[in-house]
Amino acid sequence: MSTHGSPYTSGPPPGRGPGPSPGAGATSLWRASDRFERWFRRVLIVVLLLGLPAAAVGAGLKAYEASIPIPSGPHRSVPE
């Protein structure tokens, strides 16, 4: 092993490169696809958080309606 370290270090040299400047947030490095993915994820979470309970209530109402017996025979009231 060499005591000088590897000549092939990963990343840019300190103080240079495309990294954020002091004071700049990480948002300056986001690509358009990253921003789209972030908004898509937020919309999907909102749809799931609002849609799943609504679907559960709807399914429960349908199951309840399906469990109600339909009257048949001479006691059935049919408008004439």
C-alpha positions as CSV (number, residue, x, y, z in Angstrom):
1,M,0.0,0.0,0.0
2,S,1.2,3.5,-0.8
3,T,1.4,6.1,1.9
4,H,0.6,8.8,-0.5
5,G,-3.0,7.8,-1.1
6,S,-4.7,6.8,-4.4
7,P,-4.3,9.2,-7.4
8,Y,-7.8,8.3,-8.4
9,T,-10.0,9.9,-5.7
10,S,-13.7,10.1,-6.2
11,G,-15.4,13.4,-6.7
12,P,-14.1,16.8,-7.6
13,P,-11.2,18.4,-5.9
14,P,-12.1,20.4,-2.8
15,G,-13.2,23.9,-3.6
16,R,-13.9,23.2,-7.2
17,G,-16.6,21.6,-9.3
18,P,-20.3,21.9,-9.9
19,G,-21.3,21.7,-6.2
20,P,-23.5,24.2,-4.6
21,S,-21.9,27.5,-3.7
22,P,-21.9,28.6,0.0
23,G,-25.3,29.8,0.9
24,A,-27.1,28.0,-2.0
25,G,-29.5,25.3,-1.1
26,A,-29.6,21.8,-2.6
27,T,-32.6,22.9,-4.7
28,S,-30.2,24.5,-7.2
29,L,-29.1,20.9,-8.2
30,W,-32.6,19.5,-8.8
31,R,-33.4,18.6,-12.4
32,A,-36.8,19.1,-14.1
33,S,-37.4,15.4,-13.8
34,D,-36.7,15.6,-10.0
35,R,-39.2,18.4,-9.6
36,F,-41.8,16.5,-11.6
37,E,-41.3,13.4,-9.6
38,R,-41.7,15.4,-6.3
39,W,-45.0,17.0,-7.4
40,F,-46.3,13.7,-8.8
41,R,-45.5,12.0,-5.5
42,R,-47.3,14.7,-3.6
43,V,-50.4,14.5,-5.9
44,L,-50.4,10.7,-5.6
45,I,-50.2,10.8,-1.8
46,V,-53.1,13.3,-1.7
47,V,-55.2,11.2,-4.0
48,L,-54.6,8.0,-2.0
49,L,-55.2,9.7,1.3
50,L,-58.6,11.1,0.1
51,G,-59.5,8.4,-2.3
52,L,-59.0,5.3,-0.3
53,P,-61.4,6.3,2.6
54,A,-64.0,7.4,0.0
55,A,-63.7,4.0,-1.8
56,A,-64.0,2.1,1.5
57,V,-67.2,4.0,2.3
58,G,-68.6,3.4,-1.1
59,A,-67.8,-0.3,-0.9
60,G,-69.4,-0.5,2.5
61,L,-72.6,1.1,1.2
62,K,-72.8,-1.2,-1.7
63,A,-72.3,-4.2,0.5
64,Y,-75.0,-2.9,2.9
65,E,-77.4,-2.4,0.0
66,A,-76.7,-5.9,-1.3
67,S,-77.4,-7.4,2.1
68,I,-80.9,-5.9,2.3
69,P,-83.5,-8.5,1.3
70,I,-85.8,-7.6,-1.6
71,P,-89.4,-8.3,-0.7
72,S,-91.1,-10.8,-2.9
73,G,-94.5,-12.4,-3.1
74,P,-98.0,-10.8,-2.4
75,H,-96.7,-8.3,0.1
76,R,-94.6,-6.5,-2.5
77,S,-95.8,-3.0,-3.1
78,V,-95.6,-2.2,-6.7
79,P,-97.0,1.1,-8.0
80,E,-99.9,0.6,-10.4
